[in-house]
Amino acid sequence: MRHLFSAIVAVSLVFCATSNAHLMVSEHGTLNFDDSGVYMVVSLSASSFGEADRDKNGKLSLTEFSAAKDSIILTIQDEIYMSQNEVKKQLQGTMISPQVAHHGNGTDIDQIVVMGKFTAVNHKHKLLFHNGLYGHGAEQKLTMTAKYKRLGLKQRFVLTPKQLSAKVF
């Protein structure tokens, strides 16, 4: 019961839209493997979703995020995936959480944290992770850490617009 309460509190904190502290460093992510699949958490620059910036001011507001949430999720599902033996594995149960910038007026988002799970994957057979979403400038890379704790496996890799995919384990 105590663990259930802790999990509920943790999930509630993750989805707090007006968080003052970032959940993770922008343009970083993790892939946590277990026997049921791969849990992914990644923090992307809000500038990765230029189509959501309706007033074209170069910033993503909470209002714009809310209006574009469904299209942002669809874009994520198209651009972030795993593939195995050339079969695309889509992210399931996709959840997104806007992270408000520490500077500015408190309504501009600078990061979007993405969470979800890949199922029916086997870390032993040509497994690739793909990301096609990149921000502007220095934000044009994604540093990922993959872990399979039970097996003692750990890998770190960096993706860029020129290197969209990497072999995992």
Residue frames as a rotation matrix with the C-alpha (Angstrom) as fourth column:
MET 1
0.570 0.822 0.000 0.00
0.822 -0.570 0.000 0.00
0.000 0.000 -1.000 0.00
ARG 2
0.405 -0.509 -0.759 2.87
0.189 -0.766 0.614 2.34
-0.894 -0.393 -0.214 0.86
HIS 3
-0.662 -0.695 0.281 4.45
0.374 0.018 0.927 1.74
-0.650 0.719 0.248 -2.57
LEU 4
-0.109 0.723 0.682 1.14
0.983 -0.025 0.184 2.43
0.150 0.691 -0.708 -4.31
PHE 5
0.783 0.376 -0.496 0.83
0.505 -0.850 0.153 5.76
-0.364 -0.370 -0.855 -2.51
SER 6
-0.047 -0.897 -0.439 4.43
0.096 -0.441 0.892 6.64
-0.994 0.000 0.107 -3.41
ALA 7
-0.663 -0.168 0.730 3.76
0.694 0.227 0.683 5.81
-0.281 0.959 -0.034 -7.06
ILE 8
0.358 0.877 0.320 0.62
0.924 -0.381 0.010 7.96
0.130 0.292 -0.947 -7.12
VAL 9
0.670 -0.186 -0.718 2.46
0.218 -0.876 0.431 10.90
-0.709 -0.446 -0.546 -5.58
ALA 10
-0.416 -0.909 0.024 5.34
0.237 -0.082 0.968 10.50
-0.878 0.408 0.250 -8.05
VAL 11
-0.438 0.330 0.836 3.01
0.898 0.123 0.422 10.42
0.037 0.936 -0.351 -11.06
SER 12
0.673 0.717 -0.184 1.13
0.732 -0.681 0.021 13.45
-0.110 -0.149 -0.983 -9.73
LEU 13
0.320 -0.645 -0.694 4.36
0.083 -0.711 0.698 15.39
-0.944 -0.281 -0.174 -9.45
VAL 14
-0.601 -0.569 0.562 5.37
0.555 0.209 0.805 14.42
-0.576 0.795 0.190 -12.98
PHE 15
-0.265 0.594 0.759 2.22
0.908 -0.111 0.404 15.91
0.325 0.797 -0.510 -14.45
CYS 16
0.325 0.290 -0.900 2.26
0.641 -0.767 -0.016 19.18
-0.695 -0.572 -0.435 -12.54
ALA 17
0.515 -0.036 0.856 2.20
0.817 -0.283 -0.503 21.70
0.260 0.959 -0.116 -15.40
THR 18
0.806 -0.190 0.560 3.59
-0.198 -0.979 -0.048 24.58
0.557 -0.072 -0.827 -13.38
SER 19
0.727 -0.590 -0.351 6.61
0.681 0.554 0.479 22.78
-0.088 -0.588 0.804 -12.04
ASN 20
0.879 -0.465 -0.107 9.48
-0.454 -0.884 0.111 25.08
-0.146 -0.048 -0.988 -11.08
ALA 21
-0.146 -0.944 0.296 12.13
-0.656 0.316 0.686 22.36
-0.741 -0.094 -0.665 -11.28
HIS 22
0.111 0.143 -0.984 12.76
-0.941 0.334 -0.057 20.30
0.320 0.932 0.171 -14.37
LEU 23
0.860 0.302 0.411 12.21
-0.424 0.871 0.247 16.58
-0.283 -0.387 0.878 -14.10
MET 24
0.411 -0.786 0.461 15.34
0.679 0.602 0.420 15.87
-0.608 0.140 0.782 -16.11
VAL 25
-0.391 -0.665 -0.636 17.95
-0.030 -0.682 0.731 17.63
-0.920 0.305 0.247 -18.17
SER 26
0.583 0.615 -0.531 16.64
-0.502 -0.241 -0.830 18.82
-0.639 0.751 0.169 -21.52
GLU 27
0.488 -0.302 -0.819 17.55
-0.790 0.246 -0.562 16.65
0.371 0.921 -0.118 -24.50
HIS 28
-0.772 -0.620 0.136 18.28
-0.620 0.690 -0.373 13.62
0.138 -0.373 -0.918 -22.30
GLY 29
0.350 0.934 -0.071 16.34
-0.880 0.354 0.318 10.42
0.322 -0.049 0.946 -21.78
THR 30
-0.600 -0.477 0.642 16.30
-0.680 0.727 -0.095 6.91
-0.422 -0.493 -0.761 -20.41
LEU 31
0.167 0.573 -0.803 15.21
-0.687 0.652 0.322 3.52
0.708 0.497 0.502 -21.67
ASN 32
-0.458 -0.256 0.851 14.56
-0.844 0.424 -0.327 1.12
-0.277 -0.869 -0.411 -18.78
PHE 33
-0.262 0.260 -0.929 14.18
-0.572 0.734 0.367 -2.49
0.777 0.628 -0.043 -19.86
ASP 34
-0.418 0.109 0.902 12.38
-0.711 0.579 -0.400 -5.23
-0.566 -0.808 -0.164 -17.97
ASP 35
-0.840 0.028 0.542 10.76
0.219 0.931 0.291 -8.49
-0.496 0.363 -0.789 -18.99
SER 36
0.116 0.984 0.133 7.55
0.664 0.023 -0.748 -6.70
-0.739 0.175 -0.651 -20.06
GLY 37
0.674 0.112 0.730 9.14
0.689 -0.452 -0.567 -4.13
0.266 0.885 -0.382 -22.37
VAL 38
-0.504 -0.861 0.070 10.95
0.825 -0.504 -0.255 -0.81
0.255 -0.071 0.964 -22.33
TYR 39
0.593 0.627 -0.505 9.89
0.753 -0.654 0.071 2.24
-0.286 -0.422 -0.860 -20.32
MET 40
-0.284 -0.671 0.685 10.98
0.843 -0.515 -0.155 5.51
0.457 0.534 0.712 -21.89
VAL 41
0.674 0.349 -0.652 11.30
0.559 -0.818 0.140 8.96
-0.484 -0.458 -0.746 -20.36
VAL 42
-0.318 -0.765 0.560 12.78
0.944 -0.312 0.109 11.74
0.091 0.563 0.821 -22.48
SER 43
0.287 0.324 -0.902 12.92
0.432 -0.883 -0.180 15.51
-0.855 -0.338 -0.393 -22.17
LEU 44
-0.118 -0.238 0.964 12.66
0.991 -0.088 0.099 17.37
0.061 0.967 0.246 -25.47
SER 45
-0.900 -0.187 -0.394 13.06
0.200 -0.980 0.010 21.02
-0.388 -0.070 0.919 -26.27
ALA 46
0.100 0.983 -0.154 9.72
0.317 -0.178 -0.932 22.72
-0.943 0.044 -0.329 -26.85
SER 47
-0.023 -0.170 -0.985 11.29
-0.752 -0.646 0.129 24.13
-0.658 0.744 -0.113 -30.03
SER 48
-0.913 -0.249 0.323 11.05
-0.037 0.839 0.543 20.58
-0.406 0.484 -0.775 -31.43
PHE 49
-0.276 0.917 0.288 7.33
0.896 0.354 -0.267 21.27
-0.347 0.184 -0.920 -31.93
GLY 50
-0.937 -0.230 -0.264 7.36
0.134 -0.932 0.337 24.43
-0.323 0.280 0.904 -34.04
GLU 51
-0.646 0.747 0.157 3.92
0.239 0.002 0.971 23.69
0.725 0.664 -0.180 -35.50
ALA 52
0.045 0.670 -0.741 2.40
0.969 0.151 0.195 24.13
0.243 -0.727 -0.643 -32.02
ASP 53
-0.579 -0.319 -0.750 3.70
0.512 -0.858 -0.031 27.74
-0.634 -0.402 0.661 -31.82
ARG 54
0.147 0.802 0.579 0.57
0.969 -0.001 -0.246 29.24
-0.196 0.598 -0.777 -33.35
ASP 55
0.905 0.203 -0.375 1.55
0.173 -0.979 -0.112 32.90
-0.389 0.037 -0.920 -32.95
LYS 56
0.618 -0.709 0.339 5.03
0.655 0.226 -0.721 32.16
0.435 0.668 0.604 -34.42
ASN 57
0.823 -0.329 0.462 6.83
-0.469 -0.853 0.228 34.12
0.319 -0.405 -0.857 -31.69
GLY 58
-0.055 -0.910 -0.410 9.41
-0.391 0.398 -0.830 31.38
0.919 0.114 -0.378 -31.19
LYS 59
-0.835 -0.137 0.533 7.96
-0.550 0.199 -0.811 30.38
0.005 -0.970 -0.241 -27.80
LEU 60
-0.417 0.719 -0.556 5.47
0.204 0.670 0.714 27.72
0.885 0.184 -0.427 -26.78
SER 61
-0.520 0.325 0.790 2.92
-0.791 -0.533 -0.302 28.94
0.323 -0.782 0.534 -24.23
LEU 62
-0.856 0.291 0.427 0.85
-0.072 0.751 -0.656 26.73
-0.512 -0.593 -0.622 -21.95
THR 63
0.148 0.952 -0.268 -2.22
-0.460 -0.174 -0.871 27.76
-0.876 0.252 0.412 -23.96
GLU 64
0.153 -0.172 -0.973 -0.56
-0.979 0.105 -0.173 26.73
0.132 0.979 -0.152 -27.24
PHE 65
-0.868 -0.497 -0.010 0.60
-0.484 0.849 -0.210 23.46
0.113 -0.178 -0.978 -25.66
SER 66
-0.515 0.747 0.420 -2.92
-0.121 0.422 -0.899 22.64
-0.848 -0.514 -0.127 -24.46
ALA 67
0.395 0.700 -0.595 -4.42
-0.677 -0.216 -0.704 23.40
-0.621 0.681 0.388 -27.87
ALA 68
0.248 -0.404 -0.880 -1.82
-0.884 0.277 -0.376 21.27
0.396 0.872 -0.289 -29.69
LYS 69
-0.119 -0.369 0.922 -1.46
-0.835 0.540 0.108 18.43
-0.538 -0.756 -0.372 -27.17
ASP 70
0.617 0.431 0.659 -3.05
-0.070 0.864 -0.499 15.76
-0.784 0.262 0.563 -29.38
SER 71
0.949 -0.295 -0.115 -0.97
-0.124 -0.014 -0.992 16.72
0.291 0.955 -0.050 -32.43
ILE 72
0.129 -0.928 0.350 2.19
-0.975 -0.183 -0.125 16.82
0.180 -0.326 -0.928 -30.28
ILE 73
0.074 -0.039 0.996 1.49
-0.514 0.855 0.072 13.24
-0.854 -0.518 0.044 -29.13
LEU 74
0.904 0.284 0.319 0.91
0.118 0.553 -0.825 12.12
-0.411 0.784 0.466 -32.73
THR 75
0.676 -0.726 -0.125 4.17
-0.560 -0.396 -0.728 13.76
0.480 0.562 -0.674 -33.80
ILE 76
-0.061 -0.687 0.724 6.01
-0.957 0.247 0.154 12.01
-0.285 -0.683 -0.673 -30.96
GLN 77
0.354 0.272 0.895 4.53
-0.187 0.958 -0.217 8.65
-0.917 -0.090 0.390 -31.95
ASP 78
0.999 -0.023 0.047 5.67
0.049 0.140 -0.989 9.20
0.016 0.990 0.140 -35.55
GLU 79
0.566 -0.811 0.149 9.16
-0.461 -0.461 -0.758 10.42
0.683 0.361 -0.635 -34.69
ILE 80
-0.361 -0.658 0.661 10.19
-0.932 0.239 -0.271 8.44
0.020 -0.714 -0.699 -31.59
TYR 81
0.794 0.602 -0.085 10.07
-0.603 0.797 0.013 4.67
0.076 0.041 0.996 -31.92
MET 82
-0.211 -0.803 0.557 12.04
-0.572 0.563 0.596 1.47
-0.792 -0.193 -0.579 -31.64
SER 83
0.540 0.353 -0.764 12.50
-0.824 0.408 -0.393 -0.95
0.173 0.842 0.511 -34.50
GLN 84
-0.124 -0.512 0.850 13.38
-0.526 0.760 0.381 -4.60
-0.841 -0.400 -0.364 -34.45
ASN 85
-0.561 -0.176 0.809 14.27
0.502 0.705 0.501 -6.51
-0.659 0.687 -0.307 -37.59
GLU 86
-0.986 0.057 0.159 12.94
0.083 -0.657 0.749 -3.51
0.147 0.751 0.643 -39.54
VAL 87
-0.050 0.992 -0.116 9.53
0.736 0.115 0.667 -3.67
0.675 -0.052 -0.736 -37.79
LYS 88
-0.553 -0.108 0.826 8.52
-0.227 -0.935 -0.274 -0.36
0.801 -0.339 0.493 -36.19
LYS 89
-0.242 0.428 -0.870 7.49
0.901 0.433 -0.038 -0.57
0.360 -0.793 -0.491 -32.51
GLN 90
-0.027 0.323 0.946 5.36
0.069 -0.944 0.324 2.41
0.997 0.074 0.004 -31.47
LEU 91
-0.958 -0.244 0.151 5.39
-0.086 -0.258 -0.962 4.05
0.274 -0.935 0.226 -28.08
GLN 92
-0.148 0.930 -0.336 2.33
0.553 0.359 0.752 2.97
0.820 -0.075 -0.567 -26.09
GLY 93
0.487 0.464 -0.740 0.51
0.870 -0.178 0.460 4.93
0.082 -0.868 -0.490 -23.38
THR 94
-0.398 -0.741 0.541 2.21
0.705 -0.624 -0.336 8.16
0.586 0.248 0.771 -24.38
MET 95
0.674 0.497 -0.546 2.04
0.730 -0.561 0.391 10.88
-0.112 -0.662 -0.741 -21.73
ILE 96
-0.174 -0.725 0.666 3.50
0.664 -0.586 -0.464 14.37
0.727 0.362 0.583 -22.02
SER 97
0.541 0.260 -0.800 4.20
0.807 -0.428 0.406 17.00
-0.237 -0.865 -0.441 -19.42
PRO 98
0.515 -0.354 0.781 5.13
0.308 -0.774 -0.554 20.62
0.800 0.526 -0.289 -20.19
GLN 99
0.154 -0.551 -0.820 7.93
0.971 -0.071 0.230 22.14
-0.185 -0.831 0.524 -18.14
VAL 100
0.942 0.282 0.180 7.77
0.307 -0.943 -0.127 25.91
0.134 0.175 -0.975 -17.70
ALA 101
0.137 -0.934 0.329 10.97
0.453 -0.236 -0.859 27.87
0.881 0.266 0.391 -18.25
HIS 102
0.007 -0.242 -0.970 12.74
0.995 -0.099 0.032 29.15
-0.104 -0.965 0.240 -15.12
HIS 103
-0.831 -0.333 -0.445 13.08
0.282 -0.943 0.178 32.56
-0.479 0.022 0.878 -16.73
GLY 104
-0.812 0.515 0.275 10.43
0.125 -0.307 0.944 34.73
0.570 0.800 0.185 -18.36
ASN 105
-0.454 0.741 0.495 6.78
-0.765 -0.609 0.211 35.19
0.458 -0.283 0.843 -17.50
GLY 106
-0.698 0.125 0.705 6.10
-0.479 0.650 -0.590 31.70
-0.532 -0.749 -0.394 -16.14
THR 107
0.418 0.893 0.169 3.85
-0.402 0.348 -0.847 30.69
-0.815 0.286 0.504 -19.03
ASP 108
0.415 -0.341 -0.843 6.44
-0.876 0.101 -0.472 29.75
0.247 0.935 -0.256 -21.66
ILE 109
0.885 -0.084 0.458 7.40
-0.069 0.949 0.307 26.10
-0.461 -0.303 0.834 -21.94
ASP 110
0.192 -0.860 -0.473 11.01
-0.971 -0.237 0.036 25.21
-0.143 0.452 -0.880 -22.64
GLN 111
-0.882 -0.464 -0.078 10.80
-0.470 0.876 0.108 21.42
0.019 0.132 -0.991 -22.29
ILE 112
0.363 0.927 -0.097 8.28
-0.899 0.375 0.224 18.67
0.244 0.006 0.970 -22.83
VAL 113
-0.644 -0.510 0.570 8.81
-0.665 0.742 -0.087 15.46
-0.378 -0.435 -0.817 -20.88
VAL 114
0.154 0.623 -0.767 7.59
-0.868 0.457 0.197 12.38
0.473 0.635 0.611 -22.76
MET 115
-0.572 -0.266 0.776 6.82
-0.654 0.719 -0.236 9.04
-0.495 -0.642 -0.585 -21.09
GLY 116
0.489 0.754 -0.438 5.60
-0.871 0.449 -0.200 5.76
0.046 0.479 0.876 -22.48
LYS 117
-0.010 -0.426 0.905 6.37
-0.419 0.823 0.383 2.10
-0.908 -0.375 -0.186 -23.03
PHE 118
-0.130 -0.099 -0.987 7.54
-0.948 0.303 0.094 -0.04
0.289 0.948 -0.133 -25.91
THR 119
0.294 0.287 0.912 6.18
-0.588 0.807 -0.065 -3.59
-0.754 -0.517 0.406 -25.80
ALA 120
0.882 0.089 0.464 7.06
0.196 0.824 -0.531 -6.78
-0.430 0.559 0.709 -27.66
VAL 121
0.609 -0.775 -0.166 10.76
-0.647 -0.364 -0.670 -5.95
0.459 0.516 -0.723 -27.98
ASN 122
0.896 -0.432 -0.100 13.74
0.432 0.796 0.425 -8.22
-0.104 -0.424 0.900 -27.43
HIS 123
0.722 -0.637 -0.270 17.03
-0.504 -0.751 0.426 -6.57
-0.475 -0.171 -0.863 -26.54
LYS 124
-0.025 -0.784 0.620 18.96
0.009 0.620 0.785 -9.44
-1.000 0.025 -0.008 -28.19
HIS 125
-0.084 0.091 0.992 17.70
0.874 0.486 0.029 -9.03
-0.479 0.869 -0.120 -31.78
LYS 126
-0.647 -0.298 0.702 18.71
0.711 -0.570 0.413 -5.95
0.277 0.766 0.580 -33.81
LEU 127
0.401 0.803 -0.441 16.91
0.908 -0.411 0.076 -3.42
-0.120 -0.431 -0.894 -31.63
LEU 128
-0.629 -0.542 0.557 17.21
0.633 -0.773 -0.038 0.24
0.451 0.329 0.830 -32.67
PHE 129
0.089 0.605 -0.791 16.00
0.756 -0.558 -0.342 3.41
-0.648 -0.568 -0.507 -30.97
HIS 130
-0.416 -0.129 0.900 14.98
0.820 -0.482 0.309 6.27
0.394 0.867 0.306 -33.29
ASN 131
0.095 0.457 -0.884 14.39
0.629 -0.716 -0.302 9.96
-0.772 -0.527 -0.356 -32.59
GLY 132
-0.262 -0.121 0.957 13.45
0.917 -0.339 0.208 12.50
0.300 0.933 0.200 -35.25
LEU 133
0.774 0.593 0.221 12.64
0.468 -0.771 0.432 15.44
0.427 -0.231 -0.875 -32.95
TYR 134
-0.237 -0.911 -0.337 15.31
0.970 -0.204 -0.130 18.07
0.050 -0.358 0.932 -32.34
GLY 135
0.620 0.392 -0.680 15.26
0.525 -0.851 -0.013 21.63
-0.584 -0.349 -0.733 -31.08
HIS 136
0.889 -0.293 0.353 17.26
0.106 -0.618 -0.779 24.57
0.446 0.730 -0.518 -32.36
GLY 137
0.424 -0.803 0.419 20.95
-0.767 -0.565 -0.306 25.37
0.482 -0.192 -0.855 -31.92
ALA 138
-0.588 -0.762 0.273 22.76
-0.771 0.424 -0.476 23.49
0.247 -0.490 -0.836 -29.17
GLU 139
-0.108 0.658 0.745 19.61
-0.690 0.491 -0.533 21.43
-0.716 -0.571 0.401 -28.60
GLN 140
0.466 0.291 -0.835 20.22
-0.865 0.346 -0.362 19.40
0.184 0.892 0.414 -31.75
LYS 141
-0.564 -0.537 -0.627 21.21
-0.363 0.844 -0.396 16.23
0.742 0.004 -0.670 -29.93
LEU 142
0.605 0.723 0.333 19.57
-0.690 0.267 0.673 13.70
0.398 -0.637 0.660 -27.65
THR 143
-0.586 -0.811 0.003 21.64
-0.651 0.469 -0.597 11.84
0.483 -0.351 -0.802 -25.06
MET 144
0.551 0.821 -0.151 20.05
-0.633 0.528 0.566 8.53
0.545 -0.216 0.810 -24.07
THR 145
-0.643 -0.632 0.432 20.88
-0.765 0.522 -0.376 5.99
0.012 -0.573 -0.820 -21.38
ALA 146
0.340 0.696 -0.633 19.56
-0.594 0.680 0.430 2.44
0.730 0.230 0.644 -21.77
LYS 147
-0.595 -0.495 0.633 19.53
-0.803 0.345 -0.486 0.08
0.023 -0.797 -0.603 -18.77
TYR 148
0.389 0.627 -0.675 18.49
-0.320 0.779 0.539 -3.50
0.864 0.007 0.503 -18.19
LYS 149
0.124 -0.377 0.918 19.11
-0.964 -0.263 0.022 -3.65
0.234 -0.888 -0.396 -14.46
ARG 150
0.777 0.264 0.571 18.36
-0.460 0.858 0.230 -7.36
-0.429 -0.441 0.788 -14.00
LEU 151
0.861 -0.456 0.226 20.98
0.500 0.678 -0.538 -8.27
0.093 0.576 0.812 -16.60
GLY 152
0.303 -0.776 -0.554 23.47
0.472 -0.383 0.794 -5.59
-0.828 -0.502 0.250 -15.59
LEU 153
-0.153 -0.316 0.936 23.37
0.985 -0.123 0.120 -3.95
0.078 0.941 0.330 -19.02
LYS 154
0.472 0.260 -0.843 23.92
0.343 -0.934 -0.096 -0.23
-0.812 -0.244 -0.530 -19.48
GLN 155
-0.260 -0.500 0.826 24.56
0.964 -0.087 0.250 1.82
-0.054 0.861 0.505 -22.61
ARG 156
0.187 0.267 -0.945 24.79
0.190 -0.954 -0.231 5.51
-0.964 -0.136 -0.229 -23.39
PHE 157
-0.389 -0.289 0.875 24.38
0.906 0.052 0.420 6.93
-0.167 0.956 0.242 -26.89
VAL 158
-0.366 0.200 -0.909 23.83
-0.030 -0.979 -0.203 10.28
-0.930 -0.047 0.364 -28.57
LEU 159
-0.007 0.452 0.892 21.46
0.960 0.253 -0.120 10.92
-0.280 0.856 -0.436 -31.48
THR 160
-0.551 -0.181 -0.814 21.54
-0.018 -0.973 0.229 13.94
-0.834 0.141 0.533 -33.79
PRO 161
0.469 0.739 -0.484 19.71
-0.515 -0.216 -0.830 15.06
-0.718 0.638 0.279 -36.94
LYS 162
0.065 -0.526 -0.848 22.49
-0.963 0.191 -0.193 13.28
0.263 0.829 -0.494 -38.88
GLN 163
-0.841 -0.289 -0.457 22.38
-0.143 0.934 -0.328 10.14
0.521 -0.211 -0.827 -36.71
LEU 164
-0.154 0.925 0.347 18.68
-0.826 -0.313 0.468 9.49
0.541 -0.215 0.813 -36.01
SER 165
0.852 0.493 -0.176 18.98
-0.363 0.798 0.481 5.89
0.377 -0.346 0.859 -34.77
ALA 166
-0.284 -0.927 0.244 21.27
-0.917 0.188 -0.352 3.80
0.281 -0.324 -0.903 -32.60
LYS 167
0.018 0.176 -0.984 21.53
0.005 0.984 0.176 0.10
1.000 -0.008 0.017 -31.85
VAL 168
0.285 0.147 0.947 20.54
-0.921 -0.231 0.313 -0.69
0.264 -0.962 0.069 -28.27
PHE 169
0.301 -0.343 0.890 22.60
-0.536 0.711 0.456 -3.39
-0.789 -0.614 0.030 -26.57
